[in-house]
Amino acid sequence: MVSSIDSSVGTERNVVTELPGPKSRALHERRKAVVSAGLTQGFPIYIERAEGAILVDIDGNRILDLSSGIAVTSIGHAVPELIDAVSDQVAAFTHTCFMVTPYESYVEVCEELASLTPGSHAKTSALFNSGAEAIENAVKVARLATGREAIIVFDHAYHGRTNLTMALTAKNMPYKDRFGPFAPEIYRVPMSYPFLDGLSGAEAAALAIKLIETQVGAHNVAALLIEPIQGEGGFIVPADGFLPALSEWTTKNGVVFIADEIQSGFCRTGDWFAVDHEDVVPDIVTTAKGLAGGMPLAGVTGRAELMNAVHEGGLGGTYGGNPVACAAALATIKTLRDRNLVARAREIGEILFANLRSLQQDVAIIGDVRGRGAMVAMEFVNPGTKEPNAAAAKAIVTYCNQQGVLAISCGTYGNVVRLLPPLVISDEQLADGLSVLAAAVRSAS
């Protein structure tokens, strides 16, 4: 159990103005004049400081963070170990480009990734700036190493906003609408979605495999790309057995199994990686978000024979594996270990599930409570059906935000509210956030 910790900004939620406050509203008007309207407006409170699980806006409101910057700040905000590591690196040097004059911290991050990702086989890594970059490069590696072109992805998937990763992503609006044409040779098959399909993992895998073999041909497939727990698609946890069956099929057919652990990795699910839950060993793992505590860093880690098949110069990028971001990653991984945050994620999950499933018994609009560890969501439906209720999800997020609890939605149909609290959140803070969330759900119902 974690209790309240000392903080220079305070550990309790405290709303002192209406939200957004006057200073945030004024700054939002400035934003409209110079920032593209294509960026999501979100919750327009403007943050000036954060610590632990608390965000402080420019009006002095203390906001309880249940989103972690979409699973990025899993170790919390303003962690001393991270601050020291980044400060020391900035004072030493900020950039040389690893491809020109390398440095030790890049190598150390790759050593950590080789150690932490599933499997005892030899692994090598390449570092990039974002999750989308990691996915693009994982696909490049798979295509080159296999000599094949087809990529298999799943319903409800989200893999990024670049041209290739938009093609890999399932949801049209807002990610893909009118941005085409997209990259070719992408094929989509059904995801295991227990709440909606009622299939066992083996049954769902058999359906997906049948479609691949009949509509694409196993011999044409370079890679099967999957989020072990889907993120933007609605925190969809596949039925047990689905991932192992797909992994077995890829091994049998010489297909590269790519696990997109960008949102689910680094202790978020109560394991270092979500695939660990069923002992699945991917050929390639992509990481970002929780890897570096807020600094832009992503990794592609895979079997050495795959990663090393790429010709020299075939992978890279000016900023990929920036030394400041690498220092942040090493401090983040050390913090996850030292504070045993993998165990804390499990504790948080137990608290979340106990509260939300109890609430589900009383409220007809909660169709499903699902997730793993500190990656948990509620899917909202019209009472007595499984029809999506996006209006309820939107109302709940709005209610929470106005009470100073930062929650966010997701899902193909916009009807899922997801919880991604920092793994250092205290029991008292979590209880406070859940009380507001429960009031929001009851209000929406």
ABEGO torsion letter per residue (X at the ends): XBBBBBBAAEABBBBABBOBBAAAAAAAAAAAAABBAABBAEBBBBBABBBEABBBBAAGBBBBBAAGGGGABAAEBGBAAAAAAAAAAAAABABAEAAABBBAAAAAAAAAAAAABBEABBBBBBBBABAAAAAAAAAAAAAAAAGBABBBBBBGBBAEABAAAAAABABAOAAABGAOBBBBGBBBBBBBBAAAAGBBAAAAAAAAAAAAAAAAEAAABABBBBBABBBAAGGBBBBBGAAAAAAAAAAAAGBBBBBBAAAABGGAAGBABAAAAAGBBBABBBBBGAAAGGBBBBBBBBBAAAAAABBBGABEEAABGBAAAAAAAAAAAAAAAAAGAAAAAAAAAAAAAAAAAAAAAABAABABBBEBEABBBBBBBBBGBABBBAAAAAAAAAAAAAAGBBBBBBEAAGABBBBBBBAABBAAAAAAAAAAAAAAAAAAX
